[in-house]
């Protein structure tokens, strides 16, 4: 198969762009028709004025497994609301997580694919990303155009989601049809002021055909370059229609479809570690942040995600509710990116040591073609009842999932390893460049069935107990070796109502990480700790966590204040024993504190703020030739000890809101030796919006105001990825 240099699929993008401009008028006409068939009189004129937007504080979770209000939930749950997502003007999950305390980002490479790779409270959660409560297994990238809110549940949570969830889970809540006809179309222009520009269009249209039937259509087109990153481009589109029958009735059925496609030109940042210069412990910054060290003429990434969802709900009564959900999800990754590293053996003379003129680096190929196909089923029954004086809120459920991945071998022709001048990188054409793809072949399967019980029991008017028990029948194979596990996990939480809107709580919870759990999502750089292992046939790792805290709702219940202290410990982590065998005799732990405030200080002043302290330690990571490994006692990689954020907006006038934010991320080691580290950074953002008329609003976002050089992640010190620099985004939103 011959590779064509541009690889951009202009036709789908043009079709979608036309659809974005056409959709509004079509659905508006439909809405008018619907209204005309039900209205028989002239509507009176209604005068409107700008009012404060919905609060940042969400009092309840959209995760159906969390049945109590967040105030009465004995764990930390951060919800980034739709209003905050819109005010920050984020477009991807990565942008959301970049400013969320307690979460840091990791990098893909070859065996570890490119995509969203968050670490929550010190532990990887790339396969703990859920969409509407169902695991989105494939390593991919998540867009925000069809997302209502992002929920981050902290601490081990296998009781909720099955395997994994060591540090927590991320649950993306999608937009659903509602019983009100309304539409919104947005158009955004973004520029760095240095030549990089990007445009983004979205539409969100909801049509209520009657009080019981509604349809919703979300669509997006995003094209251009990343700010302060030369020839790093995004070309993305997505569409997500859904329809609900039975709104406002005891029986509801929703069918939805989602299609997302990326045709990006990626960049993996800057070469980092230099073996010839032992003093090089942070990324070299003598070159402009804009410099592309890759090969933009041939680097590409094509990612596709297609899902079909069915959701059935029936309320037998206010106290007895049934829910069934099913999903079919297919994804594919096809990319080639340039792996940059200091090739010191090829550098001339002293330049490699001094890092002066003459310093060279290597460009190497990192290709991947991978597909995934996942089927998920969930059935839950919620029942509120009494046994004597005890009030129960019981949730029983069963879920099933099967995930399959496949690969194609890729042979790269006409482009190989290159040695390039670091201070004057050159870019050339590759006239003989081509990619030959082999036949698609199965690479592995994961199958799991879980049965769980969650019960919140009111023992006394001021005392609740939250109980949870889950059993998982798990198996995984890489088509050569197979692992099978029967796993039990549990949770015990106690909530004391110290005041009408104040709570004290303590929670104990566990999780399990079986071998093969992130099949196809981890590479050799993850070492023996990787959950990708099969040949050793070691038992599942076990994690337990204890968290104690307090939650308060103040200022007319509009502002939430939370404090939590916790310890998460993996008591039998994968490690090499004294005889050189991989066992589960290792140990690591994270102790920390989290403080947060979210909501309204006054009716005009919104705030979300948080601080997280994480003290991580590789307590015991095994032996090397019979000697304890030198990393023992070090900090865990990729984890910032301190991180904090503040985002706030204020309604200055009826039509004008202003605000901004500050994000701090402390230094992060990127290897177990704790030699190489990413420096701390502070990022400032600014925001203003003006309501020109009731239907039309303009919004200005200035992200990374001081053009701070922010490193998102590093591949164990080989290279470091660079986040976008300063950007100015002007967005217009028309609502009708």
N, C-alpha and C positions, 0 to 999 in steps of 0.2 A: 504494500500500500504506500503510495507516494504522499508525502506530507507537503501541503501547500502553505507558504510562509504566513499569510495573514490569518487563515483559519477562522475568520470572523463570519458568523452567520448573519449577514445583514438582513436577509428576507424576514426571519422571525421578528427581528427587532423593529423593522419598518412596519410590519403588520401590527405589532403590539402598539407602536407609537400611534398608528392610525386608530387602533381600538381605544386607546386612552382618550383621544379627542372625540371619538364617536360615542363611546359608552355613556358619557354623561347625558347627552341629548336623548339617546334611546331610552335609558332608564328613567329620565325625567318625564319623557312622554308617557311611559308606562305608568309612572306614579300619578301623573295628572289624570290619565284614563281611570285608574283605580279610584281616585278621589271623586271624579265626576260621576262614577256609577253609584257612589254611596252618598253623595251630598246633593241636596235638592234645593239649596238656598244660597244666596250670595254670602260669602264669608265676610265678616267684618274686618276692618283694617286694624291691625295690631301694631302698636308702637313698641319698639324694642330698644334696649340700650345694653352696652357691654356689661357683663357681670363676671365676677371671678370664676376662673375655670375650676373643674373638679379637683379635689384635693389630691395630693401625692400619697396620702395615707389610705391604704386598702385594709379594711378591718377583717375581711375574711379571705381565705385562699380559694382559688378556683380549682385546686386539686381535690377531687372528690374523696380522697382518702384522709384528708384533714377536715373532720366534720365539725370542729369547734372553731369559734372566733380565734383570731391570732392572739388576742389577749389571754385566752385560756389554753393555748397550745404550748406544751412544755419543751420548746426548743426554739432556736433562732430561725426565723423565716423572714428574709428580705424580699419585698415585692417592689419592683420598679414599675410604676403605674404607666398607663397609656399617656397620661398628661406629662409625666416626666420624660418619657421617651420622645414625645413631640417637642417639648421645650428644649431638650438637649439636641434634638434633630439628629438622632443616631439612625443609621441604616443597617447595621449588622450587629449580631450578637457580640462579636469581638469588640466593637465600640462600646457596647453596654458594659461588658466585663472589665474593660480597661479602666473604668472609673468606679468600680465596685470594691470596697475594702474587703480584705480577706481572700481575694481571688487574684492569682497571677496567671500568666500565660506561658505555654510551652510552644516549642517549634517542631514542625514535622521535618522530614528529610526524604528518605527513600523508603526504607522499611516502615518507618513511622510516617504515614501519609500527611500531606498538607491538609490543614483544616482547623476547626476550633478545638483547642487543646487547653482547657482551663484546669487550674489546680485550686481546689477549695480547702481551706484550712490545712494546706500542706500536702494534699493527696490528689492525684490525677483524677479528673472527672470527665475525660473526653468521651467515654462510653456511658456516662451518667447524665446525658442530656435527654430530656423528655420533651415530647410535644403532646400537650393535652393529657399528660400522665402516662404516655406510652413511650418506651425507649426508642430514640432515634439512633440506631446503632452505628451506622456507617460514619467514618470520619469524614465530615463534610463541613460546609460553611452555612450558617443560618442567617437569613434575611429577616428584616423587621416589618416589611410592608404589610404582612398579614398577621401581625402579633399584637394582641391586646395588652399583655403585660408579661414580665419576666419574673418568675418566682425562684428564689434561691433558698433551699432548705439546707441548713448547716448541720454537720455532724453525721455519723453513720446512720444510714436509712434503709438498710436491706429490708426492714419490716414493710416499707412502702413500695420499693421498686425491685426487690429481688437482689441478685448478685451485685457486687460493687457498692457504690454509694459510700465509699470510705470516709471522705471528707464532707460529702453532701451531694445534692442533686440540683440540676437547673431544669426548671419546667417552663416551657414556652406555651403560653395560652393564646390560641388563635382566635381571630375575630369570627363571631357567629351571627347569623341572621337575628334581627330583633323586630319587634312589633311597631316600628316607626319608619316611615319613608324618609330617607335623608341621604344626601350624597356629599362627597368632598373630593375635590380635585386639587392637587398640589403640583407646582412647578418650581424647581430650584436651580439656581446657577451658583456654582462654587468656583472660586479662584484662589490661588496662592499668592497672586501678585508677582509671581516669578515665571509665568508662562504655562503653568499647569491649570487646566480648567476641567470641570466636570458638570454634567447636567443630570437631573433626576426628575422623573415624573411619576406620580402615583395617583390612583383613583380608588375611592372606597364608596361603593354604591349599595344602599340597602333599600329594597322595595318591599313594602308590606301589601300584599295583594288582598289580604283581609286580616282580621285580628288573629287568625290562626295559621296563616301561611305567609312566609317571607323568604326572600332570596337576597343574597349578598354577593357582591363581586369586588374583589380587590385585585389590583394589577400594578405593576411597577416596571419602569425602564430606567437604568442607571448606566451612564457611559461617560468616560473621560479618564483623566490622570489623577493620581494621588498627589496631594500637596507636598512640594519639596522632595519629590521622588521622580527623577528623570526617567521617562519611558516606562513607568510602572502604571499599567492601565487596568481599568475595570470595564467590562461590557456585559451587563447582566439584565435579565428580564424575568418576570414571574407573573403568574396569574393564579387566582384562587377563588373559584366560585363555590357557593354553598347554598343549600335550600333546607328550610325547616318546615315540617308539617306538625300541626298540633300546638302552636304557641298558645300560651295562656290556657292550656288544657292539661289534664293529668297524664296524657300520653303524648310524647313528643318524639319525632324522628328527624334526624339531621343527616344529610348526605353532603360530603364535601370532597373537593378535588384540589390538588395543588401541584403546580409545575414550576420549577425554578431552574434556570440555566445560566451558567457563568461561561464566558469566553475571555478570560483575563490574560494579561501579560504579567506574570509574577516576578518577584524579586526577593532574594533571601538575605539582603542586607550587606554586611561588611565582613571580610575575613577577620578572625579574632585572635585565637591563641597562636603564639609564635615560639616554638620550641627552642629557637636559638637566642631568644631574648627572655630570660626567666623573669625579668622585671615587668614584662607585659602581662598584667593581670586584669586589665579592663580594655574594652575595644579602643583601637587607635582612632583618634579624631582629628587627624591632620588634614583629611580630605573633607570637601563640602558634604553636607548631609544629603544633597541632591544626587551625589554620584551613584550611578548604577554600575556595579561591579560585575554584573552578569552579561548575558548575551541577548539583548532585547530583540534582535532580529529573528531569533529562533525559540526563545523561552515562551511557553504557553501553558495555560491551564484551562481545561474544559471540565466542568462539573455539572451534572444533571441530577435532579431529584424530582421524583413523581410519586405522589401518594393519593390514595383513595381511602376515605374514612366514612364509616357508618356508625351512627350513635343513636341508640334507642333508650328512652327513659319512660318509666311509668310510676306514678305516685298512687299507690293503693290508698294512702291516706297521708296526712301530714307527718305521720310517724313511721310509715313503712314505704320505702322507695327502692325500685329496681333499676339498674342501669346495665346496658350491654354496649360494648364498643369493639369495633374491628378496624384494622388498618392493613393495607397492602402498600408497602414502601419499596421503591426501587431507586437506586442511585448508581452513578458511574463517575469515576475519576479517570482522566486521561491528561497527563501532563509531562512536560520536560522542563526542569529548571536547572539553573547553573549553580552547582555547589562551589562556593568560594572558600578558599583556605590559603594560609601562607605556606607556599611550597619552598620552605627554607633551603632544602637540599639543592634547589635549582637557582637560588638567588646568587648573585655575583658577589664574591668576597665579603667585605665587612658590612655590606648594606643590610644583610639579614639581621645582624647583631645590633647595629645602630638604628635601623629602620629609617635611614636617610635615603637620599637619592640613589636609585638603582634597586630599591626593594621591589621584589616581585611577589605575585600571588598566583595560585592555580585556579583555573576554571575546569570543572569536571561535570559530566552528565549525571543527572539524577532523574530517570524516567519512571513512570508508574502508570499502569492501566489496571483498574480494579472496579469490579461491579459488586453490588450487594442487593439482596432481595430479602425483605423481612416481612413476616406475617405475624400479627399480634391480635389476641383476643382477650377481652376483659369482661368479667361478669361480677357485679357487686350488689349486695342487698344491705340496705341500711334500715335499722329498726330501733326506735326509741320506745322503751318500756320500763316498767317498774317490777322489782322483785322485793316485795315488802316495802321497806322505807328507802330502798336504794333505787336511784334513777340511772338507767343505762342508755348510752348512745352507742349501739353496736353496729359495726360494719364488718360483714363477712364477704370474702371474695375469692375468686380463682382467676388466674391469668395464665395465658399460654403464649409462647413466642418461638418462632423458628427463624433463624438468620443464616443466610447462605452468602458466601463470598466467592468470587471467581477472579482469575487474573489472565492477562495476556502477556507473553514475553514481548519485549520491545528491543529491536536492534537499531541503534542509531548509526546512520551512514552520513559521511561528509562533515562530521563535527566530533572532535575528541578533546582530550585534555590539552589545555593551553597554559603557557606561562606568560603572564602579562605584567607590564610595569604598573605598580600600585599607584604612582603619582600621575600617570598619564595613560589610563586604560583606553585601549582602542576598541572600536566596534567595526566589524567587517561583515560582508555578506558571505553566505555559505551556499554557493550555487549548486553544489552536489548534495545538499542536505536532504535526507529522507528518513522516514521511520518505517521499518518493516514490523508488522504485528503478527505474532503467532496466533494459533487457534486459542479460543477461550477455554480455560480448563478450571474445574472446581478446585478451590483452595481450602475450603473448610465449611463447617456447619456448627451452629450452636442451637440447642433445643432445651427449653426450660418450661416447667409447669410449677406454678406457685399457688399455695393455699394459705390464706391468712385471716386472722381475726383481730380486730381493733375495737376496744371498748373503753369509753370514758364513763366512769362510774362516779356519781355524786354520793360520797359517803356521808358528808355533813353539809349543811348549807354553805359553809365556807371551804370545804375540802373536797377536791376531785382527784381521782386516780386515773391515769391513762395507761392502759394495758395493751400490749401487742404481741402476737405470736405468729410466726410465718415458717412454712416448710417449703423448700424448693427442691424439685427433682431436676437436676441439671446434667447435661452431657455436652461435650464439645469434641470435635475432631478436625484435624488438619489433613484428612484423607490418608494419613499414614498411621498416626497414633490417636487414641481416643481416651478421654477423661470422663469419668462419671462421678457425680457427687450428690449426696443427700444432705442438705444444709438446713439447720434450724437457726432462726434469729428471733430476737425478742426486744421488747422495749418496756420500761417501767418509768412512768412519770408521775409526779405528785405536784398538784397546784393548790396553793393556799391563797384564798381571797382576803388579803390583808386590808383591803378597802374596796368600796364599790367598783372602782376603776383601777385598782392596784393588785398585782399578783406577785407572789414569790413561788418559785418552782425549782424542782430538781428532776433531772432526767438521766436515765441509764439506757443506752442503746447499743446494739451490736450490728456488725456487717460481716459478710464473707466474700473473699476474693478467690474464686477457684481458678485453676490452671485453664488457660485458653479463653478466659473471659473477655479479653480484648484481642481476640484472634484477628490478625490482619491489620491491627491498629497500632502495633508496636514493633520496633526493630531491634537490632543487635545492641544499639547504644543504651538501651534500657537495662541491659545486663540480666543477671539472674533474678532480679526483682520483677521482671516483666511478667505480666499475667498472660503472655503469649506462649508460655512454655508447655511442652507436651511430653517430650522424651523422658524427663525425670519422673513424671507421674507423681508429683508431690501433692499433698493434701491442700485443701483451701486455706488461705491465710484468714486469720480471724482478727477483727478489730472491735474494740469496745470503747465507749466514750461516756464520760460523766460530765454533765453540764448543770450548773446552778445559776439562777438569775432572777431578775425582777423586771416586770413590765408594767407600764403605767400609761393611762390615757388622761391627758390634762387639757386645760383650756377648752372647756366644753366638749371634751372627748375628741378634739380635732387634731391633737398632737400626741404622737406615740413616742415614749421614752423607754429604752431598753438597755439593760446591762446583763452581760453573761460572762461567766468564767468557765473554762472547760479544759478537759484533758482527753485527747484521742490517742489511743495506744494500739499499735499493731503488735500483738503479743507473739505471733509466730510468723514473722515475715520470711520470705524466701532468702536464703543465704547459702553459702558454701560451708560445709562443716569441716572439721579438722582432718577428715579423711578425703576431702576434695569432692564430696557428693553434695548436690543441691538438696537442701532440706527446708523445713519451716521452723528453724531454730533461731532465726534472727529476731530483732526487736527494734522498733522505732516509735517515737511518740512526739506529739505536738501539744504544748500547753499554751493557753492563750486567754485573752480578754477581748470582748467586743462591746462597744458602746454605739448606740445609734439613736437618732431623732428624726422623725419624718412626720410631715403634716403641715398644719397652719398655725403660725404664731398669732396672727390676727387674720380677720377675713381677707385681708389684702396681701399678706406676707406668707409665702410658702417656703418650706425648707426641707431638705433631706441631708443628713450628715451622718458620718460614721467614722469610727476608728477601730482598727484591729491590731492587736499585738499577738504575734505567733512565735513561740520559743520552741524550735524543732530540734530533734537530736536523733542521729543514727546511733542508738544505744548499743546495738550489736549487729554488725552486718557480715559476720562470718569470718572465715580464715582464708589466708593465701599461703599455700604450701605449708600448712600446719601452724602458721603464725597469725595471730589476730590481725585483721586488716587495719591499715593505718588510718582509715576513715572513721574508725570507731570513735564516737563522741562528737563528731562533726555535725554541723547543721545540715539539714536536708536540702537538696538542690532545688532551685527555681522558686524558693519561698522567701518573701520579704518579711523581715521581723516586724516592721512597722508599716502600716498603710492607713491612709485617711482620705476622706473626701468631704466636700461641702458644696452643695448646689442650692441656690436660693433665688427666688423671683419676688418682685414687689409690684403691685398695681399702683403706679404713680398717679394716673388719671383713669377716667372711665375707659379710655381707649388705648392707653399706653402701659405696657409692662416692661420692666427691665430686670436684669439679674446676671448671674454668672456663677462660676464654680472654681474650686481649687482641688486638685488631686495630688496626693503625695504617695509615692511608692519608694520604700527603702531599698537598699542594695540587696541583690540576690546572688548567691553563689550558683554557678551553673554546672558544677561537677561535685562528686562526692569528696574529692580531696580538699575542697574549699580553697582552691587556688584562683580560679577565674571567677570574676564577678561582674555583674551589670551594675553600674552606678545608680544611686538614687536619683529621682527626678521629681520636679514639681511642675505641674501643668495648670495653666490658667485658661478659663473659657469665659466668654461674655455672651450676653443674650439680650435682645430687645424685640418686642412685637408691638404692632400698631394696628388697631381695628379701624380700617378706613371706612368701612360700612358694615352693617350687621352680617352680610354674607362674605365679605372679603377682608382678609388679614394678611399683612406682610410681616415677615420675621427675619431678623438678622442674627446669625450665629458666627462668632469669631472663636474658632477652636485653636488651642495651643497658642495663646496670645503672644507669648514671648519667644515662640519658635524654639522651644526646648527640644533638644535631641533626646528622644524617648526610645529606649530599646524594649520592644515587646517581649522578646525571648531570645534564647540562644540554644543551638543544638550542641549541648555539652561542651561549649567553648570553641567549637570549630568555626562557626560563624554566628552573627547576631543579627536578628531582623530589626528593622528600623520602622517606627510608627510614622504616620504622616506628620508633616510640619504644620506651620500656621496656615489656616484657610479661612476665607471669608465666604459665608454662604447666605444668599438672599433667597428666601422662599415666599411664594405667594400661595395662599390657600383660599379656595372659593367653596363655600358651603351652601347648599340649597336643598 
